[in-house]
Amino acid sequence: MSNIIRIATRKSPLAMWQAEHVSALLTDLHPGLEIQIVGMTTKGDKILDAPLAKVGGKGLFVKELEQGMLEDVADIAVHSMKDVPVDFPEGLHLAVIMDREDPRDAFVSNRFDDLDSLPRGACVGTSSLRRQCQLADRRPDLRIEPLRGNVNTRLAKLDAGEYDAIILAAAGLMRLGFESRIRGRISPEDSLPAIGQGAIGIECRRADPRTNDLIAPLHHRDTADRVLAERAMNARLHGGCQVPIAGHALIEGDRLVLKGLVGTPDGSRILRAESDGPREDWEAIGTRVADALLAQGAGEILSALQEP
Ligand SMILES: NCc1[nH]cc(CCC(=O)O)c1CC(=O)O
């Protein structure tokens, strides 16, 4: 056992790519280490017709992987940080946050160059309340239609003519070799990215020093400080479910700057806040941005959305 690391992952092409990526980095770091990839189907992969916000939110994609580590059928789980809930089950922790890919949203279309070129009333696919809210604010005339499924499925639906354009994370497209499908990257001013977007995290058992030591070199401090600030904001704002919240941090020298946003799905209200401070104060910065949003009424917006 001592020379093997078992990676729990979802079986979607993006999740598999990310697991293989971590596998390749670990075998480079530790020659002789053997990696086994344990593919799992999560509840979130099975329920494809309902909006995620309605069926229980993001945790649906990680619970089975966490169970695998607790039951010792896997040693680590590789996640898109965007999909990782704020809290971890007893005994597990987020050991590593890896170097971030482009965190921006991407505009993907076969006919149009960017948001501004879309004709009045054009149909745009996204199931993310965060993207929907910012899109509706900028272009209230657009028809925004739900779009679920993995990245490959979403591209296929665009190609089948179901939408004039779709919005996806640039990171997922780049990882899967679809960079050429990106017509434009949407600036954070126009679409503030999701908390953790573009970053990969590795979760493992706390009481497993061997595994923690083996993966530690994959930790990327700049990305970690940024993503932890974004997550601290999220923790203060609510907890779990899928809601129109965006958070994006940058490092400038030894300072960390965090922008946050909460809005209504129809874009009729959008609250924004920003704060900065020494990078090691990521938690306080995240909390400050959340408090500034709450002072503007974010609590009412979020609780209205979470009512059954
Ligand atoms: N919600 C699914 C998901 N989780 C992570 C990514 C993209 C990769 C990343 O953010 O690291 C995607 C697809 C998308 O939003 O287009």
The ligand as an ORCA input file, in Angstrom:
! r2SCAN-3c Opt
* xyz 0 1
  N     -19.956     23.803    -12.651
  C     -19.148     22.797    -13.259
  C     -17.730     23.214    -13.389
  N     -16.883     23.102    -12.353
  C     -15.661     23.594    -12.733
  C     -15.771     24.027    -14.055
  C     -14.722     24.635    -14.862
  C     -13.310     24.513    -14.368
  C     -12.960     25.355    -13.194
  O     -13.644     26.319    -12.821
  O     -11.905     25.037    -12.582
  C     -17.083     23.766    -14.492
  C     -17.648     24.010    -15.832
  C     -18.070     25.420    -16.116
  O     -18.500     26.158    -15.211
  O     -18.004     25.815    -17.280
*
